[in-house]
């Protein structure tokens, strides 16, 4: 699965009509069906507040335990979306993050 987002940047003086968005993407895995996801500020296991995506899913283990994963994204991220496939316009963002 993928999280995609846009970051605003100031347009360059010589290209004021250029798209001011920078694309961002992160890949992650969950081991079971997705139940819910939300964007916001959450406390991680260390007690630190982070801005990101909280993903809830049911584990494939025999007990089917409920699991939560936090994926941090930049605090100024906009249009944060969870996707099963990565759109072409975000592929460069994922490649540059690796």
Buried (B, 14 or more C-beta within 10 A) or exposed (E): BBBBBBBEEEEEEEEEEEEBBEBBBBEEEBEBEEEEBEBEEBEEEEEEEBBBBBBBBBBEEEEEEEBEBBBBBEEEBEEBBBEEEBEEEBEEBBEEEE
